[in-house]
Amino acid sequence: MHSRGGRQRVRRAAMASLWGLIIEKHDMRAIWSGSIGFGLVNIPVKLFSASQSSRLDLDMLDRRDHSRIKYQRINENTGKVVDWDDIVKGYELDDEYIILEEDDFEEASPEKTRLINIQDFVKESEIDSMYFEAPYYVEPDKGGQKPYSLLLKALEKSGKAGIATFVMRSSESLAVLRPKGNVLVLNKLRFEEELRSSEDLNVPEKIKIGKEEMEMAMELIDRYTAKFDIRKFKDEYSHDLMKIIKAKAKGKRPTVRKLKVPKTKSDDLLKQLKASLKSNKKAS
């Protein structure tokens, strides 16, 4: 049986949106403020998160009574709970912790904590997608409207994007600034050293591909080629999971579908390609 609170959470979840998705919605609050350095021009700006989660907001519960599981900040020596106000950050050096205060983070690089410093302008197509991280909207702050518009329009006209560095949340970030409609968007980028090498992966190197196999593969790609439209793609897993939640809330027990994924054997490849081309459906 579900607890009353559990049933209420299910009902709230079901009503959250048309798709049954629980989207973490927050007020648009600036998470960083400072300036964009464009040559000798400083553009006062604020950053706002441009993404939100579409995952279901699932609570961790005790199976026995469905009570929520809570995490506590425990002092490993005393075993007592520590208040947020009493928590500091420290770095272990020579078996001793060096405590860092808020002023220390700004002192490390005061200009980068308040300045998105554009260092290069590049073609956006030259940036490998492996480097992209979180997106942010950039809004002009007081007095920054005209230089903001100038940078946006100049980037549009040149077809370029700005590569910049700045500090947010006590760590330095690499970023790309680019126009999107009437707003500047900042995407955090990974530094090169943050990407792992693929050298240790066991990937095929010398596999002989037949001419007919390649021709069919190319035809298959051509048949499924379309203009990219992000609106076509939805978080269907969360949608289906919500249907199960609703069914269970009504006391129904959903059937469990077992899916056995067929593996293509090397000697089946040609047969699989031919079957794919005869089919009018795209592969799931």
Stockholm file with secondary structure:
# STOCKHOLM 1.0

chainA/1-284         MHSRGGRQRVRRAAMASLWGLIIEKHDMRAIWSGSIGFGLVNIPVKLFSASQSSRLDLDMLDRRDHSRIKYQRINENTGKVVDWDDIVKGYELDDEYIILEEDDFEEASPEKTRLINIQDFVKESEIDSMYFEAPYYVEPDKGGQKPYSLLLKALEKSGKAGIATFVMRSSESLAVLRPKGNVLVLNKLRFEEELRSSEDLNVPEKIKIGKEEMEMAMELIDRYTAKFDIRKFKDEYSHDLMKIIKAKAKGKRPTVRKLKVPKTKSDDLLKQLKASLKSNKKAS
#=GR chainA/1-284 SS CCCHHHHHHHHHHHHSCTTCCCCCCCCCCCSEEEEEEETTEEEEEEEEECCCCCSCCCCCBCTTTCCBCCCCCBCTTTCCBCCGGGCCEEEEETTEEEEECHHHHHHHCTTTTTEEEEEEEEEGGGSCGGGEEEEEEEEECTTCHHHHHHHHHHHHHHTEEEEEEEEETTEEEEEEEEEETTEEEEEEECCGGGSCCSTTSCCCCSCCCCHHHHHHHHHHHHHTCCCCCGGGCCCHHHHHHHHHHHHHHTTCCCCCCCCCCCCCCGGGHHHHHHHHHHCSSCCC
#=GC SS_cons         CCCHHHHHHHHHHHHSCTTCCCCCCCCCCCSEEEEEEETTEEEEEEEEECCCCCSCCCCCBCTTTCCBCCCCCBCTTTCCBCCGGGCCEEEEETTEEEEECHHHHHHHCTTTTTEEEEEEEEEGGGSCGGGEEEEEEEEECTTCHHHHHHHHHHHHHHTEEEEEEEEETTEEEEEEEEEETTEEEEEEECCGGGSCCSTTSCCCCSCCCCHHHHHHHHHHHHHTCCCCCGGGCCCHHHHHHHHHHHHHHTTCCCCCCCCCCCCCCGGGHHHHHHHHHHCSSCCC
//
